[in-house]
Amino acid sequence: MERDIETEARERAGRRDDAVRGAVEQGLLGPDAAVVGLLDVTGIRRSAAALRAAFDAVAAPGTPVLHAFAVKATPLVPVLRLLHEAGIGAEVASPGELALARAAGLPTSRTVLDAPAKTPAELREALDLGIAVNADNPQELARLDALVRSAPAPTRSPLGLRVNPQIGGGTIGATSTATATSKFGVALRDEGAHEWVVQAFLDRPWLTRLHAHTGSQGIPLPLLARGVAEAYALAEEINARAGRRQVDTLDIGGGLSVDFASEVAAPTYERYARVLAEEVPGLFDGRYGLVTEFGRSLLARHGTVVARVEYAKSAGGRRIAVTHAGVQVATRTVYAPGAWPLRIAAYDAKGHPKPGPDVVQDVAGPACFSGDLLAEGRALPLLEQGDYAAALDTGAYYFAHHYAYNSLARPGIYGFRADGPGGVAFATVREPQTVAQVVAESGGAHTDALTTLGTPGSR
Ligand SMILES: *Cc1c(COP(=O)(O)O)cnc(C)c1O
């Protein structure tokens, strides 16, 4: 049974307040460290435990279930290590993400490679390591054919095929992956595709998994469940035609949404697992192993971007807090505020929650374009110079997804535990980027590269 979600939410908000105050008191946040990311270790552990418990409650005893965290959501080695310790594997989609998972100590048997554009070298490495691979399309399957054929020994990698059930999108186009024209997987409803997929399995005894990820934020629960139901039905058909249990594992992807408008997490893993058990009962009867790939729903709630208010001003009757968090840490929110709104919390200069009354104001970032706003026209306790603005629920797809506009440095990220007896303890997850590092990654080692480049004839 999951803990009461309202209690959970209240405790999480309390830990966050403690962490903001602790970060100011301990100097992690201040005039010279004007923006940081904070990660709630207790919260991450609880979400991992809730995910495991939700599926354990509906799956037949002994069903192999691998919960593989979608690394793209929070690509930080210490986070992957924490999740690994909590029994969660890794879903990776690039050589960089695979390297992060390996650096975190994840065994290859708990790593899954999905990516829409894997090179032959990446596929070969994955097969050499025994990492599970989901092929995206017929051309990739042909590459796997060649690798399987030429391998000196049978690969340990479980191999699967990603399908797109084409059941439609959610509220955000950019994160909907099961539309008719999505770039991901084999589009099952295209003419001849369904039969092609079945035959592809019958021709390849080593193809044993089906993968469907219907989308991310904005996909309603019933649509997620339908995507899984379609993959399940296809697996049943393949196995019936093969006369054996060829498809032995279903990878149901991630995609559970987070309610960014409220502190209370809904829907929960418990509810999703129950909906799946009702809609696709055969999924959990022990005949299939399961892989999940949740990202946002595991981490979003447990991260907070906190930024100092450098200046407070007003223009045209609107109050504006100019902070150090904008497009560089909240890129999606700044460019698509309608799809990606964030709650903002106001703290005073000592890191204590500010009392009201609420005043309508803009919370702006530091970048040099007028649309760099974390929140526009938001009613909040008035943010004043030296206060702090916190962008909540930013533990996934935010502060580890830096956008280098204006050469703004990547903030430091600190994990915290705020539930111990001795106040708040912090650990560095990622050092803040230095200005020297910004110069180095901006071609600093090649200052004269262009001025000394001769014309073709002058060499
Ligand atoms: C992004 C992605 C996920 C994770 O999605 P969330 O919405 O963060 O849970 C899982 N699987 C695949 C293939 C993805 O591309």
The ligand as a Tripos MOL2 file, in Angstrom:
@<TRIPOS>MOLECULE
LIG
   15    15     1     0     0
SMALL
NO_CHARGES

@<TRIPOS>ATOM
      1 C1         11.6750    9.4890  -22.7010 C.3       1 LIG1
      2 C2         11.4150    8.0350  -22.7130 C.ar      1 LIG1
      3 C3         11.0020    7.3860  -21.5630 C.ar      1 LIG1
      4 C4         10.6890    8.1210  -20.2820 C.3       1 LIG1
      5 O1          9.5370    8.8840  -20.3760 O.3       1 LIG1
      6 P1          8.9610    9.6170  -19.0680 P.3       1 LIG1
      7 O2          7.8100   10.3880  -19.5720 O.co2     1 LIG1
      8 O3         10.0430   10.4790  -18.5360 O.co2     1 LIG1
      9 O4          8.5570    8.5540  -18.1090 O.co2     1 LIG1
     10 C5         10.8710    6.0160  -21.5910 C.ar      1 LIG1
     11 N1         11.1220    5.3010  -22.7320 N.ar      1 LIG1
     12 C6         11.5000    5.9000  -23.8730 C.ar      1 LIG1
     13 C7         11.7620    5.0720  -25.0510 C.3       1 LIG1
     14 C8         11.6550    7.2770  -23.9080 C.ar      1 LIG1
     15 O5         12.0100    7.8720  -25.0510 O.3       1 LIG1
@<TRIPOS>BOND
     1     1     2 1
     2     2     3 ar
     3     2    14 ar
     4     3     4 1
     5     3    10 ar
     6     4     5 1
     7     5     6 1
     8     6     7 2
     9     6     8 1
    10     6     9 1
    11    10    11 ar
    12    11    12 ar
    13    12    13 1
    14    12    14 ar
    15    14    15 1
@<TRIPOS>SUBSTRUCTURE
     1 LIG1         1 GROUP 0 **** ****
